[in-house]
């Protein structure tokens, strides 16, 4: 079972409050995770503003039943420049992951003005530096960038993402409009499909589909991806949005 979707991609990030296309801050989104009809765990995605920055956090955990076979506890935190209340670009990204016997603790410090990103693997004690353009996001904040856009069916959007020690220009296809029912309610949505090539929280063996509310806030209410066996689905169950 592949848990990268549980880190949600939840994936790209944000404006401020309720602009024409933007969501409320603070915001907290709660998801239930399902694998081949079995409740597998839960995830929380939240954003706050603090001291001139936006702080985005994601945590996904397996429930007791799944943890008996394969324990998962994934945590992602990123900090985005928020000078003058405007959503800027990435400052810092940290991924701490436990999936079965595998553990990761990686961090990226961004210097947008200098055009560089410092990648640190805290498990291995290694550090390396990479060149980036001055408009780069990490994998999580990139999702919020997409959320603030006025998405139109048939018109793809692109975003610069630094992930897995590489720069990626990620293409996001805007597929269709669709009404969906999830535990949090019934929503009119627009369905997007990111074309993901990096590792990080985006590494996929199958396509990812994300249903965003079609109301200007672009709240992710459903995510679905192919797993080695069946599908993994995340659905919005509640929160503050």
DRENPA-3360 file (N, C-alpha, C; in nm, 2 decimals, always signed):
BEGIN
1 = XXXXXXXX = +0.08/-0.12/+0.00/+0.00/+0.00/+0.00/+0.09/+0.12/+0.00 ~ +0.06/+0.22/-0.09/+0.14/+0.34/-0.10/+0.08/+0.46/-0.03 ~ +0.16/+0.51/+0.06/+0.10/+0.62/+0.15/+0.14/+0.76/+0.10 ~ +0.19/+0.78/-0.01/+0.23/+0.91/-0.05/+0.11/+1.00/-0.07 ~ +0.00/+0.95/-0.11/-0.12/+1.03/-0.12/-0.17/+1.08/+0.02 ~ -0.14/+1.00/+0.12/-0.18/+1.03/+0.25/-0.11/+1.16/+0.30 ~ +0.01/+1.18/+0.25/+0.08/+1.30/+0.29/+0.01/+1.42/+0.21 ~ -0.08/+1.37/+0.15/-0.18/+1.46/+0.09/-0.14/+1.54/-0.02;
9 = XXXXXXXX = -0.09/+1.53/-0.04/-0.13/+1.60/-0.15/-0.27/+1.62/-0.12 ~ -0.18/+1.60/-0.08/-0.24/+1.72/-0.04/-0.13/+1.80/-0.08 ~ -0.13/+1.88/-0.14/-0.02/+1.93/-0.23/-0.02/+2.06/-0.27 ~ -0.03/+2.16/-0.33/+0.01/+2.30/-0.37/-0.04/+2.41/-0.28 ~ -0.03/+2.61/-0.27/-0.07/+2.68/-0.15/-0.12/+2.83/-0.15 ~ -0.13/+2.93/-0.13/-0.24/+3.01/-0.08/-0.23/+3.16/-0.09 ~ -0.33/+3.23/-0.08/-0.34/+3.37/-0.08/-0.36/+3.42/+0.06 ~ -0.47/+3.47/+0.10/-0.50/+3.51/+0.23/-0.65/+3.54/+0.24;
17 = XXXXXXXX = -0.70/+3.50/+0.36/-0.84/+3.52/+0.38/-0.93/+3.49/+0.26 ~ -1.03/+3.58/+0.24/-1.13/+3.55/+0.13/-1.12/+3.65/+0.02 ~ -1.01/+3.63/-0.06/-1.00/+3.71/-0.18/-1.08/+3.65/-0.28 ~ -1.09/+3.70/-0.40/-1.17/+3.65/-0.51/-1.14/+3.50/-0.53 ~ -1.01/+3.47/-0.53/-0.97/+3.33/-0.53/-0.87/+3.31/-0.42 ~ -0.92/+3.26/-0.31/-0.83/+3.24/-0.19/-0.92/+3.18/-0.08 ~ -0.86/+3.13/+0.02/-0.93/+3.06/+0.13/-0.90/+3.12/+0.26 ~ -0.98/+3.08/+0.36/-0.97/+3.14/+0.49/-0.84/+3.10/+0.56;
25 = XXXXXXXX = -0.78/+3.19/+0.64/-0.66/+3.16/+0.72/-0.70/+3.21/+0.86 ~ -0.69/+3.12/+0.96/-0.65/+2.98/+0.96/-0.75/+2.89/+0.90 ~ -0.70/+2.78/+0.85/-0.79/+2.68/+0.79/-0.74/+2.54/+0.84 ~ -0.83/+2.45/+0.86/-0.80/+2.32/+0.91/-0.89/+2.22/+0.83 ~ -0.83/+2.12/+0.76/-0.90/+2.02/+0.68/-0.87/+1.89/+0.74 ~ -0.98/+1.81/+0.76/-0.97/+1.67/+0.82/-1.01/+1.57/+0.72 ~ -0.94/+1.47/+0.70/-0.97/+1.37/+0.60/-0.97/+1.23/+0.66 ~ -1.06/+1.14/+0.61/-1.06/+1.00/+0.63/-0.99/+0.93/+0.51;
33 = XXXXXXXX = -0.91/+0.83/+0.54/-0.84/+0.76/+0.44/-0.89/+0.62/+0.42 ~ -0.92/+0.58/+0.30/-0.98/+0.45/+0.27/-0.89/+0.37/+0.17 ~ -0.87/+0.25/+0.19/-0.80/+0.16/+0.10/-0.88/+0.03/+0.07 ~ -0.91/+0.01/-0.05/-1.00/-0.10/-0.10/-1.12/-0.13/+0.00 ~ -1.18/-0.02/+0.03/-1.30/-0.03/+0.12/-1.27/-0.04/+0.27 ~ -1.15/-0.03/+0.31/-1.11/-0.05/+0.45/-1.07/+0.09/+0.50 ~ -1.12/+0.13/+0.61/-1.07/+0.26/+0.67/-0.92/+0.24/+0.72 ~ -0.84/+0.32/+0.66/-0.69/+0.30/+0.68/-0.63/+0.40/+0.78;
41 = XXXXXXXX = -0.69/+0.52/+0.80/-0.63/+0.62/+0.89/-0.69/+0.75/+0.87 ~ -0.62/+0.86/+0.90/-0.67/+0.99/+0.89/-0.56/+1.09/+0.86 ~ -0.60/+1.21/+0.82/-0.50/+1.31/+0.79/-0.55/+1.45/+0.82 ~ -0.47/+1.54/+0.86/-0.51/+1.68/+0.89/-0.41/+1.77/+0.81 ~ -0.47/+1.86/+0.74/-0.40/+1.96/+0.67/-0.44/+2.10/+0.72 ~ -0.34/+2.18/+0.76/-0.38/+2.31/+0.82/-0.28/+2.42/+0.78 ~ -0.33/+2.54/+0.78/-0.25/+2.66/+0.75/-0.28/+2.77/+0.85 ~ -0.18/+2.84/+0.89/-0.19/+2.96/+0.98/-0.09/+3.06/+0.94;
49 = XXXXXXXX = -0.11/+3.19/+0.98/-0.01/+3.29/+0.96/+0.05/+3.33/+1.09 ~ +0.18/+3.35/+1.09/+0.25/+3.38/+1.21/+0.38/+3.46/+1.18 ~ +0.39/+3.58/+1.24/+0.51/+3.66/+1.23/+0.56/+3.69/+1.09 ~ +0.46/+3.72/+1.00/+0.49/+3.76/+0.86/+0.51/+3.64/+0.77 ~ +0.47/+3.52/+0.82/+0.49/+3.40/+0.73/+0.36/+3.32/+0.74 ~ +0.34/+3.23/+0.64/+0.24/+3.13/+0.64/+0.30/+3.00/+0.68 ~ +0.24/+2.93/+0.77/+0.29/+2.79/+0.81/+0.18/+2.69/+0.77 ~ +0.22/+2.59/+0.69/+0.14/+2.49/+0.65/+0.19/+2.36/+0.70;
57 = XXXXXXXX = +0.10/+2.28/+0.76/+0.13/+2.15/+0.82/+0.04/+2.04/+0.78 ~ +0.10/+1.92/+0.76/+0.02/+1.81/+0.72/+0.07/+1.69/+0.80 ~ -0.03/+1.62/+0.86/+0.01/+1.49/+0.93/-0.09/+1.38/+0.89 ~ -0.04/+1.27/+0.85/-0.12/+1.15/+0.82/-0.07/+1.03/+0.90 ~ -0.17/+0.96/+0.96/-0.14/+0.85/+1.04/-0.23/+0.73/+1.01 ~ -0.18/+0.61/+1.02/-0.26/+0.49/+1.00/-0.33/+0.46/+1.13 ~ -0.45/+0.39/+1.12/-0.53/+0.36/+1.24/-0.47/+0.23/+1.30 ~ -0.53/+0.19/+1.41/-0.47/+0.08/+1.49/-0.46/-0.05/+1.41;
65 = XXXXXXXX = -0.57/-0.08/+1.33/-0.57/-0.20/+1.25/-0.46/-0.20/+1.14 ~ -0.45/-0.10/+1.07/-0.34/-0.09/+0.96/-0.20/-0.09/+1.03 ~ -0.19/-0.01/+1.14/-0.06/+0.00/+1.21/-0.01/-0.14/+1.26 ~ -0.10/-0.23/+1.28/-0.06/-0.36/+1.33/+0.03/-0.43/+1.22 ~ +0.00/-0.40/+1.09/+0.07/-0.46/+0.98/+0.18/-0.36/+0.92 ~ +0.14/-0.23/+0.92/+0.23/-0.13/+0.85/+0.20/+0.01/+0.91 ~ +0.28/+0.04/+1.01/+0.25/+0.17/+1.08/+0.30/+0.29/+0.99 ~ +0.22/+0.39/+0.99/+0.25/+0.51/+0.91/+0.23/+0.63/+1.00;
73 = XXXXXXXX = +0.33/+0.72/+1.00/+0.32/+0.85/+1.07/+0.40/+0.95/+0.99 ~ +0.34/+1.02/+0.90/+0.40/+1.12/+0.81/+0.37/+1.26/+0.86 ~ +0.47/+1.34/+0.86/+0.46/+1.48/+0.90/+0.53/+1.57/+0.81 ~ +0.46/+1.68/+0.76/+0.53/+1.77/+0.67/+0.49/+1.91/+0.72 ~ +0.59/+2.00/+0.72/+0.57/+2.14/+0.76/+0.65/+2.23/+0.67 ~ +0.59/+2.33/+0.62/+0.66/+2.43/+0.53/+0.62/+2.57/+0.58 ~ +0.72/+2.66/+0.55/+0.70/+2.80/+0.59/+0.71/+2.88/+0.46 ~ +0.62/+2.97/+0.44/+0.61/+3.05/+0.31/+0.62/+3.20/+0.35;
81 = XXXXXXXX = +0.69/+3.27/+0.28/+0.70/+3.42/+0.30/+0.56/+3.48/+0.29 ~ +0.53/+3.56/+0.39/+0.40/+3.63/+0.40/+0.41/+3.78/+0.43 ~ +0.52/+3.84/+0.38/+0.54/+3.98/+0.40/+0.42/+4.06/+0.35 ~ +0.37/+4.15/+0.43/+0.26/+4.24/+0.40/+0.13/+4.16/+0.37 ~ +0.12/+4.04/+0.43/+0.00/+3.96/+0.41/-0.01/+3.89/+0.28 ~ +0.09/+3.90/+0.19/+0.08/+3.84/+0.06/+0.15/+3.71/+0.06 ~ +0.09/+3.61/+0.00/+0.15/+3.48/-0.01/+0.27/+3.48/-0.10 ~ +0.39/+3.45/-0.05/+0.51/+3.45/-0.14/+0.55/+3.32/-0.18;
89 = XXXXXXXX = +0.68/+3.29/-0.16/+0.74/+3.16/-0.20/+0.80/+3.09/-0.08 ~ +0.85/+2.97/-0.10/+0.90/+2.89/+0.01/+1.02/+2.94/+0.08 ~ +1.02/+2.93/+0.21/+1.13/+2.96/+0.30/+1.20/+2.83/+0.35 ~ +1.11/+2.74/+0.40/+1.16/+2.62/+0.46/+1.06/+2.50/+0.44 ~ +1.11/+2.38/+0.42/+1.03/+2.26/+0.40/+1.09/+2.15/+0.48 ~ +1.01/+2.08/+0.56/+1.06/+1.97/+0.64/+0.97/+1.85/+0.63 ~ +1.02/+1.73/+0.60/+0.95/+1.61/+0.59/+1.00/+1.51/+0.69 ~ +0.92/+1.46/+0.78/+0.96/+1.35/+0.88/+0.86/+1.24/+0.86;
97 = XXXXXXXX = +0.91/+1.13/+0.82/+0.82/+1.02/+0.78/+0.86/+0.89/+0.84 ~ +0.76/+0.81/+0.89/+0.77/+0.67/+0.93/+0.67/+0.59/+0.85 ~ +0.72/+0.50/+0.77/+0.63/+0.41/+0.70/+0.69/+0.27/+0.71 ~ +0.62/+0.19/+0.79/+0.68/+0.06/+0.82/+0.81/+0.07/+0.89 ~ +0.91/+0.01/+0.84/+1.05/+0.02/+0.89/+1.13/+0.13/+0.83 ~ +1.07/+0.20/+0.74/+1.14/+0.31/+0.67/+1.12/+0.44/+0.73 ~ +1.22/+0.52/+0.76/+1.21/+0.65/+0.82/+1.29/+0.75/+0.74 ~ +1.24/+0.87/+0.73/+1.30/+0.98/+0.66/+1.29/+1.11/+0.75;
105 = XXXXXXXX = +1.39/+1.19/+0.74/+1.39/+1.32/+0.80/+1.47/+1.42/+0.71 ~ +1.40/+1.49/+0.62/+1.47/+1.57/+0.52/+1.42/+1.71/+0.53 ~ +1.50/+1.81/+0.50/+1.47/+1.95/+0.51/+1.53/+2.03/+0.39 ~ +1.46/+2.13/+0.35/+1.51/+2.22/+0.24/+1.50/+2.36/+0.29 ~ +1.61/+2.44/+0.29/+1.61/+2.58/+0.32/+1.62/+2.66/+0.19 ~ +1.52/+2.75/+0.17/+1.52/+2.82/+0.04/+1.58/+2.96/+0.06 ~ +1.66/+3.01/-0.03/+1.70/+3.14/-0.04/+1.66/+3.19/-0.18 ~ +1.54/+3.25/-0.19/+1.48/+3.28/-0.32/+1.57/+3.40/-0.38;
113 = XXXXXXXX = +1.61/+3.49/-0.30/+1.68/+3.61/-0.36/+1.82/+3.56/-0.42 ~ +1.88/+3.47/-0.35/+2.01/+3.42/-0.40/+2.00/+3.31/-0.50 ~ +1.88/+3.26/-0.52/+1.85/+3.16/-0.62/+1.91/+3.02/-0.58 ~ +1.90/+2.98/-0.45/+1.95/+2.85/-0.41/+1.87/+2.79/-0.31 ~ +1.88/+2.65/-0.30/+1.81/+2.57/-0.20/+1.91/+2.48/-0.14 ~ +1.91/+2.47/-0.01/+2.00/+2.39/+0.07/+1.92/+2.26/+0.11 ~ +1.96/+2.15/+0.06/+1.89/+2.02/+0.10/+1.97/+1.95/+0.21 ~ +1.90/+1.91/+0.31/+1.96/+1.84/+0.43/+1.89/+1.71/+0.45;
121 = XXXXXXXX = +1.97/+1.60/+0.46/+1.92/+1.47/+0.50/+1.96/+1.45/+0.65 ~ +1.87/+1.47/+0.74/+1.91/+1.46/+0.88/+1.94/+1.32/+0.93 ~ +1.89/+1.22/+0.86/+1.92/+1.08/+0.89/+2.06/+1.05/+0.85 ~ +2.10/+1.10/+0.73/+2.23/+1.06/+0.68/+2.34/+1.17/+0.72 ~ +2.29/+1.28/+0.77/+2.39/+1.39/+0.81/+2.45/+1.45/+0.69 ~ +2.38/+1.46/+0.58/+2.43/+1.51/+0.45/+2.37/+1.65/+0.42 ~ +2.44/+1.73/+0.34/+2.39/+1.86/+0.31/+2.44/+1.89/+0.16 ~ +2.36/+1.95/+0.08/+2.40/+1.99/-0.05/+2.32/+2.11/-0.10;
129 = XXXXXXXX = +2.37/+2.18/-0.20/+2.31/+2.31/-0.24/+2.28/+2.30/-0.39 ~ +2.17/+2.36/-0.43/+2.12/+2.35/-0.56/+2.07/+2.49/-0.61 ~ +2.08/+2.52/-0.74/+2.03/+2.64/-0.79/+1.88/+2.63/-0.82 ~ +1.81/+2.74/-0.80/+1.67/+2.74/-0.82/+1.63/+2.88/-0.88 ~ +1.52/+2.89/-0.96/+1.47/+3.02/-1.00/+1.41/+3.09/-0.88 ~ +1.38/+3.22/-0.89/+1.34/+3.29/-0.77/+1.19/+3.29/-0.75 ~ +1.12/+3.19/-0.80/+0.98/+3.18/-0.78/+0.94/+3.03/-0.76 ~ +1.01/+2.97/-0.66/+1.00/+2.83/-0.64/+0.92/+2.79/-0.51;
137 = XXXXXXXX = +0.84/+2.68/-0.52/+0.77/+2.63/-0.41/+0.82/+2.49/-0.37 ~ +0.79/+2.45/-0.25/+0.82/+2.32/-0.21/+0.69/+2.24/-0.25 ~ +0.70/+2.10/-0.23/+0.58/+2.02/-0.27/+0.45/+2.05/-0.21 ~ +0.45/+2.09/-0.08/+0.33/+2.12/-0.01/+0.27/+2.26/-0.04 ~ +0.36/+2.36/-0.04/+0.31/+2.50/-0.06/+0.27/+2.51/-0.21 ~ +0.32/+2.43/-0.30/+0.28/+2.44/-0.44/+0.13/+2.41/-0.46 ~ +0.08/+2.32/-0.37/-0.06/+2.29/-0.38/-0.15/+2.42/-0.35 ~ -0.11/+2.49/-0.25/-0.18/+2.61/-0.21/-0.17/+2.72/-0.32;
145 = XXXXXXXX = -0.06/+2.72/-0.39/-0.05/+2.81/-0.50/-0.16/+2.78/-0.61 ~ -0.17/+2.65/-0.64/-0.28/+2.61/-0.73/-0.42/+2.65/-0.68 ~ -0.44/+2.63/-0.55/-0.57/+2.66/-0.49/-0.61/+2.81/-0.51 ~ -0.52/+2.90/-0.52/-0.55/+3.04/-0.53/-0.58/+3.08/-0.67 ~ -0.57/+2.99/-0.77/-0.59/+3.02/-0.91/-0.73/+3.01/-0.95 ~ -0.77/+3.08/-1.05/-0.90/+3.07/-1.11/-0.89/+2.96/-1.22 ~ -0.92/+2.84/-1.18/-0.90/+2.72/-1.26/-1.01/+2.71/-1.37 ~ -0.97/+2.68/-1.49/-1.07/+2.67/-1.60/-1.05/+2.53/-1.67;
153 = XXXXXXXX = -1.16/+2.46/-1.69/-1.15/+2.33/-1.75/-1.08/+2.34/-1.89 ~ -0.99/+2.25/-1.91/-0.92/+2.25/-2.04/-0.80/+2.33/-2.04 ~ -0.77/+2.42/-1.94/-0.66/+2.51/-1.94/-0.56/+2.46/-1.83 ~ -0.45/+2.40/-1.87/-0.36/+2.35/-1.76/-0.28/+2.47/-1.70 ~ -0.23/+2.45/-1.58/-0.14/+2.54/-1.51/-0.01/+2.48/-1.48 ~ +0.09/+2.56/-1.46/+0.22/+2.50/-1.42/+0.28/+2.57/-1.30 ~ +0.36/+2.50/-1.22/+0.42/+2.56/-1.10/+0.56/+2.50/-1.08 ~ +0.65/+2.59/-1.04/+0.79/+2.55/-1.02/+0.80/+2.48/-0.88;
161 = XXXXXXXX = +0.85/+2.36/-0.87/+0.86/+2.29/-0.75/+1.00/+2.23/-0.73 ~ +1.07/+2.25/-0.62/+1.19/+2.19/-0.59/+1.16/+2.07/-0.50 ~ +1.20/+1.95/-0.55/+1.17/+1.83/-0.47/+1.27/+1.72/-0.52 ~ +1.32/+1.64/-0.42/+1.41/+1.53/-0.45/+1.54/+1.58/-0.52 ~ +1.59/+1.69/-0.47/+1.71/+1.75/-0.51/+1.71/+1.80/-0.66 ~ +1.59/+1.82/-0.71/+1.57/+1.87/-0.85/+1.46/+1.97/-0.86 ~ +1.47/+2.05/-0.97/+1.37/+2.14/-1.00/+1.27/+2.07/-1.10 ~ +1.14/+2.10/-1.08/+1.04/+2.04/-1.16/+0.94/+2.15/-1.20;
169 = XXXXXXXX = +0.91/+2.15/-1.33/+0.80/+2.24/-1.37/+0.67/+2.15/-1.38 ~ +0.59/+2.15/-1.27/+0.48/+2.05/-1.26/+0.36/+2.11/-1.34 ~ +0.31/+2.03/-1.43/+0.19/+2.06/-1.50/+0.07/+2.00/-1.43 ~ -0.04/+2.08/-1.42/-0.16/+2.04/-1.35/-0.27/+2.05/-1.46 ~ -0.33/+1.94/-1.49/-0.44/+1.94/-1.59/-0.57/+1.97/-1.52 ~ -0.66/+2.05/-1.58/-0.79/+2.08/-1.52/-0.89/+2.01/-1.61 ~ -0.95/+1.90/-1.55/-1.02/+1.80/-1.63/-1.17/+1.83/-1.66 ~ -1.24/+1.85/-1.55/-1.39/+1.86/-1.56/-1.45/+1.92/-1.43;
177 = XXXXXXXX = -1.58/+1.95/-1.44/-1.66/+1.98/-1.33/-1.74/+1.86/-1.29 ~ -1.76/+1.84/-1.16/-1.83/+1.73/-1.11/-1.89/+1.75/-0.97 ~ -2.01/+1.70/-0.94/-2.07/+1.71/-0.81/-2.03/+1.58/-0.74 ~ -1.98/+1.59/-0.61/-1.94/+1.47/-0.54/-2.00/+1.48/-0.39 ~ -2.02/+1.36/-0.34/-2.06/+1.35/-0.20/-1.96/+1.29/-0.12 ~ -1.92/+1.36/-0.01/-1.82/+1.30/+0.09/-1.88/+1.32/+0.23 ~ -1.81/+1.26/+0.33/-1.87/+1.28/+0.46/-1.90/+1.42/+0.51 ~ -1.82/+1.52/+0.46/-1.84/+1.66/+0.50/-1.96/+1.72/+0.43;
185 = XXXXXXXX = -2.01/+1.66/+0.32/-2.13/+1.71/+0.25/-2.12/+1.69/+0.10 ~ -2.21/+1.76/+0.03/-2.22/+1.75/-0.12/-2.16/+1.88/-0.17 ~ -2.07/+1.86/-0.27/-1.99/+1.98/-0.32/-1.99/+1.98/-0.47 ~ -2.00/+2.10/-0.53/-1.97/+2.12/-0.67/-1.82/+2.14/-0.68 ~ -1.76/+2.06/-0.77/-1.61/+2.06/-0.77/-1.56/+2.07/-0.91 ~ -1.43/+2.10/-0.91/-1.35/+2.09/-1.04/-1.24/+1.99/-1.02 ~ -1.22/+1.90/-1.11/-1.13/+1.79/-1.09/-0.99/+1.83/-1.16 ~ -0.88/+1.81/-1.09/-0.75/+1.84/-1.14/-0.67/+1.71/-1.14;
193 = XXXXXXXX = -0.57/+1.71/-1.22/-0.47/+1.59/-1.23/-0.33/+1.65/-1.24 ~ -0.25/+1.65/-1.13/-0.11/+1.69/-1.15/-0.03/+1.58/-1.21 ~ +0.06/+1.62/-1.30/+0.15/+1.53/-1.37/+0.28/+1.53/-1.29 ~ +0.29/+1.43/-1.20/+0.40/+1.43/-1.10/+0.51/+1.34/-1.14 ~ +0.64/+1.39/-1.13/+0.75/+1.32/-1.17/+0.85/+1.30/-1.06 ~ +0.84/+1.39/-0.96/+0.94/+1.39/-0.85/+0.91/+1.28/-0.75 ~ +1.00/+1.27/-0.65/+0.98/+1.17/-0.54/+0.89/+1.24/-0.44 ~ +0.95/+1.28/-0.32/+0.88/+1.35/-0.22/+0.74/+1.30/-0.19;
201 = XXXXXXXX = +0.65/+1.40/-0.17/+0.51/+1.35/-0.15/+0.44/+1.33/-0.28 ~ +0.50/+1.35/-0.39/+0.44/+1.34/-0.52/+0.47/+1.21/-0.59 ~ +0.56/+1.13/-0.54/+0.60/+1.01/-0.62/+0.48/+0.92/-0.63 ~ +0.45/+0.88/-0.76/+0.34/+0.80/-0.78/+0.37/+0.69/-0.89 ~ +0.30/+0.58/-0.87/+0.30/+0.48/-0.97/+0.17/+0.49/-1.06 ~ +0.08/+0.57/-1.01/-0.05/+0.59/-1.08/-0.09/+0.73/-1.08 ~ -0.19/+0.77/-1.15/-0.23/+0.91/-1.16/-0.30/+0.95/-1.03 ~ -0.29/+1.08/-0.99/-0.37/+1.13/-0.88/-0.47/+1.22/-0.93;
209 = XXXXXXXX = -0.59/+1.21/-0.88/-0.70/+1.30/-0.91/-0.75/+1.37/-0.79 ~ -0.77/+1.50/-0.80/-0.81/+1.58/-0.68/-0.93/+1.66/-0.71 ~ -1.03/+1.65/-0.63/-1.16/+1.73/-0.64/-1.15/+1.85/-0.56 ~ -1.16/+1.97/-0.62/-1.16/+2.10/-0.54/-1.29/+2.17/-0.55 ~ -1.34/+2.23/-0.45/-1.46/+2.30/-0.45/-1.46/+2.41/-0.56 ~ -1.57/+2.42/-0.63/-1.58/+2.52/-0.74/-1.64/+2.65/-0.68 ~ -1.58/+2.70/-0.58/-1.64/+2.82/-0.52/-1.54/+2.93/-0.49 ~ -1.43/+2.92/-0.55/-1.32/+3.03/-0.53/-1.23/+2.99/-0.42;
217 = XXXXXXXX = -1.27/+2.90/-0.32/-1.18/+2.86/-0.22/-1.10/+2.74/-0.26 ~ -1.14/+2.67/-0.36/-1.07/+2.55/-0.41/-1.03/+2.45/-0.30 ~ -1.12/+2.42/-0.21/-1.09/+2.33/-0.10/-1.09/+2.18/-0.15 ~ -0.98/+2.11/-0.12/-0.97/+1.97/-0.16/-1.07/+1.89/-0.08 ~ -1.17/+1.83/-0.14/-1.27/+1.75/-0.07/-1.25/+1.60/-0.09 ~ -1.17/+1.56/-0.20/-1.15/+1.42/-0.23/-1.02/+1.41/-0.31 ~ -0.95/+1.30/-0.28/-0.83/+1.27/-0.36/-0.83/+1.12/-0.39 ~ -0.79/+1.07/-0.50/-0.79/+0.93/-0.53/-0.67/+0.90/-0.62;
225 = XXXXXXXX = -0.60/+0.78/-0.58/-0.49/+0.74/-0.66/-0.48/+0.59/-0.66 ~ -0.42/+0.53/-0.77/-0.41/+0.39/-0.78/-0.30/+0.34/-0.69 ~ -0.33/+0.23/-0.62/-0.23/+0.16/-0.53/-0.19/+0.03/-0.60 ~ -0.09/-0.04/-0.55/-0.05/-0.17/-0.60/-0.17/-0.26/-0.60 ~ -0.26/-0.25/-0.50/-0.38/-0.33/-0.49/-0.49/-0.22/-0.47 ~ -0.58/-0.21/-0.57/-0.70/-0.12/-0.55/-0.66/+0.03/-0.56 ~ -0.74/+0.11/-0.49/-0.72/+0.25/-0.48/-0.71/+0.30/-0.34 ~ -0.64/+0.41/-0.32/-0.65/+0.48/-0.20/-0.73/+0.61/-0.22;
233 = XXXXXXXX = -0.82/+0.64/-0.13/-0.90/+0.76/-0.14/-0.90/+0.84/-0.01 ~ -0.89/+0.97/-0.02/-0.90/+1.06/+0.09/-1.02/+1.14/+0.07 ~ -1.11/+1.15/+0.18/-1.23/+1.23/+0.17/-1.24/+1.33/+0.29 ~ -1.29/+1.45/+0.26/-1.30/+1.55/+0.36/-1.41/+1.50/+0.46 ~ -1.38/+1.50/+0.59/-1.47/+1.47/+0.70/-1.51/+1.58/+0.78 ~ -1.43/+1.69/+0.79/-1.47/+1.80/+0.87/-1.35/+1.90/+0.88 ~ -1.36/+1.99/+0.98/-1.25/+2.09/+0.99/-1.31/+2.23/+1.01 ~ -1.22/+2.33/+0.99/-1.26/+2.47/+0.99/-1.22/+2.53/+0.86;
241 = X = -1.32/+2.56/+0.78/-1.28/+2.62/+0.65/-1.39/+2.71/+0.60;
% end
